[in-house]
Amino acid sequence: MPKAAPKSKAAQQKAAMSSNKGKKKKWAKAKSKESAVKAVVLDEKIEKAMYKEVPSYKLITTAVVSDRLKINGSLARVVIARLEKEGKIKAVVKHNKQLIYTRAVSVQE
């Protein structure tokens, strides 16, 4: 196999500049989640949604209620406590870090 003819100095520099070896690695921009504006006070609109929607959820946690009703976490805990007191939902697990509830199913015999 014949050897290729030697390149000129200018051609060698051009080839070196166009290679990817010397270039700095570019990092992908991280996608940031849009921060939602959540309510911090229990108003009439939220209260109606609370009594209508939350008792029908199969899994009820602070995070689920906060996300679906667009309220903050402390308000979601108040909503859950109120619904449990009224008997509309029942506790499955009551751990100090994670409260898990489900809808209260009335047994009719």
LOLUM-620279 format. One record per residue (C-alpha): residue number from 0; x, y, z. Coordinates in steps of 0.2 Angstrom, whole numbers. Example, Ala and Ser with C-alpha at 12.3 -4.5 7.8 and 13.67 -1.06 7.14 Angstrom:
BEGIN
<resi->0 | east->62 | north->-22 | up->39>
<resi->1 | east->68 | north->-5 | up->36>
REM end
This chain:
BEGIN
<resi->0 | east->0 | north->0 | up->0>
<resi->1 | east->8 | north->16 | up->-5>
<resi->2 | east->11 | north->30 | up->8>
<resi->3 | east->0 | north->46 | up->6>
<resi->4 | east->10 | north->61 | up->1>
<resi->5 | east->15 | north->72 | up->16>
<resi->6 | east->3 | north->86 | up->20>
<resi->7 | east->8 | north->104 | up->20>
<resi->8 | east->10 | north->113 | up->37>
<resi->9 | east->-6 | north->123 | up->34>
<resi->10 | east->-16 | north->107 | up->29>
<resi->11 | east->-10 | north->99 | up->45>
<resi->12 | east->-15 | north->114 | up->56>
<resi->13 | east->-32 | north->114 | up->48>
<resi->14 | east->-35 | north->96 | up->51>
<resi->15 | east->-30 | north->98 | up->69>
<resi->16 | east->-42 | north->112 | up->72>
<resi->17 | east->-56 | north->103 | up->64>
<resi->18 | east->-54 | north->87 | up->75>
<resi->19 | east->-65 | north->85 | up->90>
<resi->20 | east->-50 | north->80 | up->101>
<resi->21 | east->-46 | north->97 | up->107>
<resi->22 | east->-63 | north->104 | up->109>
<resi->23 | east->-71 | north->106 | up->127>
<resi->24 | east->-86 | north->95 | up->131>
<resi->25 | east->-102 | north->104 | up->131>
<resi->26 | east->-115 | north->100 | up->145>
<resi->27 | east->-133 | north->98 | up->141>
<resi->28 | east->-144 | north->111 | up->149>
<resi->29 | east->-154 | north->104 | up->164>
<resi->30 | east->-172 | north->106 | up->162>
<resi->31 | east->-180 | north->115 | up->177>
<resi->32 | east->-197 | north->111 | up->183>
<resi->33 | east->-209 | north->125 | up->182>
<resi->34 | east->-214 | north->131 | up->200>
<resi->35 | east->-233 | north->130 | up->202>
<resi->36 | east->-242 | north->144 | up->212>
<resi->37 | east->-250 | north->135 | up->226>
<resi->38 | east->-264 | north->141 | up->238>
<resi->39 | east->-259 | north->144 | up->256>
<resi->40 | east->-276 | north->148 | up->263>
<resi->41 | east->-292 | north->137 | up->263>
<resi->42 | east->-305 | north->147 | up->253>
<resi->43 | east->-322 | north->142 | up->247>
<resi->44 | east->-317 | north->135 | up->230>
<resi->45 | east->-304 | north->123 | up->238>
<resi->46 | east->-316 | north->118 | up->251>
<resi->47 | east->-329 | north->113 | up->238>
<resi->48 | east->-316 | north->103 | up->228>
<resi->49 | east->-310 | north->95 | up->244>
<resi->50 | east->-327 | north->88 | up->249>
<resi->51 | east->-331 | north->83 | up->231>
<resi->52 | east->-315 | north->76 | up->224>
<resi->53 | east->-304 | north->70 | up->238>
<resi->54 | east->-315 | north->56 | up->246>
<resi->55 | east->-316 | north->48 | up->229>
<resi->56 | east->-297 | north->46 | up->227>
<resi->57 | east->-291 | north->28 | up->229>
<resi->58 | east->-274 | north->34 | up->237>
<resi->59 | east->-274 | north->49 | up->248>
<resi->60 | east->-258 | north->57 | up->253>
<resi->61 | east->-252 | north->74 | up->257>
<resi->62 | east->-242 | north->75 | up->240>
<resi->63 | east->-257 | north->69 | up->230>
<resi->64 | east->-269 | north->81 | up->238>
<resi->65 | east->-257 | north->95 | up->237>
<resi->66 | east->-254 | north->92 | up->218>
<resi->67 | east->-272 | north->89 | up->213>
<resi->68 | east->-280 | north->104 | up->223>
<resi->69 | east->-265 | north->115 | up->220>
<resi->70 | east->-262 | north->119 | up->238>
<resi->71 | east->-246 | north->118 | up->249>
<resi->72 | east->-242 | north->103 | up->260>
<resi->73 | east->-247 | north->110 | up->277>
<resi->74 | east->-264 | north->115 | up->270>
<resi->75 | east->-266 | north->97 | up->262>
<resi->76 | east->-262 | north->90 | up->279>
<resi->77 | east->-276 | north->100 | up->287>
<resi->78 | east->-288 | north->95 | up->273>
<resi->79 | east->-284 | north->77 | up->276>
<resi->80 | east->-286 | north->78 | up->295>
<resi->81 | east->-303 | north->87 | up->293>
<resi->82 | east->-309 | north->73 | up->281>
<resi->83 | east->-303 | north->59 | up->292>
<resi->84 | east->-312 | north->67 | up->307>
<resi->85 | east->-328 | north->68 | up->297>
<resi->86 | east->-326 | north->50 | up->292>
<resi->87 | east->-325 | north->53 | up->274>
<resi->88 | east->-308 | north->45 | up->272>
<resi->89 | east->-299 | north->31 | up->283>
<resi->90 | east->-281 | north->29 | up->288>
<resi->91 | east->-271 | north->15 | up->280>
<resi->92 | east->-254 | north->19 | up->287>
<resi->93 | east->-251 | north->33 | up->300>
<resi->94 | east->-232 | north->35 | up->301>
<resi->95 | east->-225 | north->52 | up->307>
<resi->96 | east->-217 | north->55 | up->290>
<resi->97 | east->-230 | north->48 | up->278>
<resi->98 | east->-249 | north->48 | up->281>
<resi->99 | east->-258 | north->36 | up->269>
<resi->100 | east->-277 | north->36 | up->268>
<resi->101 | east->-290 | north->28 | up->256>
<resi->102 | east->-308 | north->32 | up->253>
<resi->103 | east->-320 | north->26 | up->267>
<resi->104 | east->-331 | north->13 | up->260>
<resi->105 | east->-348 | north->10 | up->268>
<resi->106 | east->-353 | north->-8 | up->270>
<resi->107 | east->-371 | north->-10 | up->267>
<resi->108 | east->-378 | north->-27 | up->271>
REM end
